[in-house]
Amino acid sequence: MSKGIQQQPGLDSIKPYIPGKPIEDVKREYGLDDVIKLASNENPRGVSPKALLAMKEALIRLNHYPDGSGYEFRSALAKHFDVSMEQVAIGNGADDLILELSMAYLEDGDEVVVSRSSFPMYDIYASAMRAVMVKTPLTHDLGIDLDAMAQAITDRTKLIYVCNPNNPTGTMVSADAVDAFIHRVPENVLIVLDEAYAEMVDSNDYPDSLAYVREGRKNVFVLRTFSKVYGLAGIRIGYGFGHPDIVATLFRIKPPFNVNVLAQVAGMAALQDADFVAKSVSDNKAGREYLYSEFDRLGIAYAPSHTNFVLMKVGGKALEVQQELLKRGVIIRPCGGYDLPEHLRVSIGAMDQNKRFIDALRGILGR
Ligand SMILES: *Cc1c(COP(=O)(O)O)cnc(C)c1O
C-alpha cells in the first residue's frame, strides 16, 4: 500500500504560528463594523511618509527585478549604522533572516537554546531543520535568564536566540549581562540578538550590540526590522549585522530577489525619516504610560516594557477576558502559546484605541 506523499519529519514537531487575529475575521464572526487590532505590535502612526513617497516613485520600475545583492540598500544601512557593507544582511522581514540562519547553521539533532517565552519563529524554523529546542525559564521578573541559557549549552548547541527586548514580555537584558554572556558562550555557538524593538528602548543600560560586530566578533548576529518603529510591516524588510563570513553564508541561501524593489527603496527612505521615528517613539511612550496608570488603577500587574506592547497578568481567566474583548471589537494577544497562559499582550495603539481597550477591559472586569 502506498504511504502517499510524506512531509519531512522536522515539520511534525512544529506548532503552527498563530498571528494576531485579522480585523476582517473579527468583524465577520462577531457581526461588528468597528474593530481595532492591538495584537501585532504594528505602528499606529502609519507608514513613514518618506518611505511611502519613495515607494510611489518606484512603482514604475516594477518591471525590473530588484537588485539581489541590495547594493544601494546595504550601503545605506552600513553608512547609517557605521559598519561595513559586508557586515549587513537583508531579508524579506526579520523572519526571513531567522529562516536563513536556521537553514545555514542547523541540522538533525543540533540544539538551539531559547527562552520558553519568546518569539515563536525561532522554534518553527529550527524544528523544520530537525534541530532540538532547549528552553530556559524566565526569571521571576519575566526577564530572559542568560545564566540559565549559558548553562543549557552543550556540545550540540549551534544557535542561541536572545530576544532583547523580549517579545512577549517587553523586558530587557542589560549591556553588562549581555557582555558577560557573550564572553561565556563558546566561539562555535552563534548568538543571535533579536533587536526588533531596539529603537523603542528607554534605558541607558541597553547593549550597544553593533560594537561586537564592529570589533569583528564572529559569533554575534544582530537582527533588526523595519516592521515596528518604521511602520513597514506590510512590505517585509528585515536586516541584520554580523561577521562578513556569516553574511556571505546567508547570501548563499537567500532567494536572490526576496527583498523586493519597493522594500529596498522604502527601507532607504525610512532610515532618513528621523522625524517619523522620533514621533513614533514618543507616541509609544505616552501610550505606554497611559496603560501603566490604568493598569495600576485596575489593580492589574504588568511587566514594565521597553517595546510597543505591554504584557499584563490577568490570571486564570485570561482567555475569557481576551474573548470578551473580541466581542467588544478589541483584538489583543493571548499568551498561552508563549507559555504564559495567565497573561495577555496588548500592543500600544493610538491614544483613542488605548482608551477604547481600557474602557472595554474595565467593563469586563467590572471594576
Ligand atoms: C516582529 C518581530 C520580528 C519580525 O519582524 P519582521 O521583520 O516583520 O519579520 C522579529 N523578532 C521579533 C522579536 C519580533 O517581535
The ligand as a Gaussian input file, in Angstrom:
#p B3LYP/6-31G(d) Opt

LIG

0 1
 C        8.074000      41.494000      14.875000
 C        9.265000      40.698000      15.267000
 C       10.175000      40.191000      14.334000
 C        9.907000      40.078000      12.878000
 O        9.754000      41.116000      12.176000
 P        9.550000      41.059000      10.595000
 O       10.672000      41.891000      10.113000
 O        8.211000      41.655000      10.402000
 O        9.639000      39.666000      10.109000
 C       11.311000      39.553000      14.758000
 N       11.543000      39.384000      16.053000
 C       10.696000      39.823000      16.985000
 C       11.021000      39.609000      18.402000
 C        9.526000      40.476000      16.624000
 O        8.663000      40.838000      17.567000

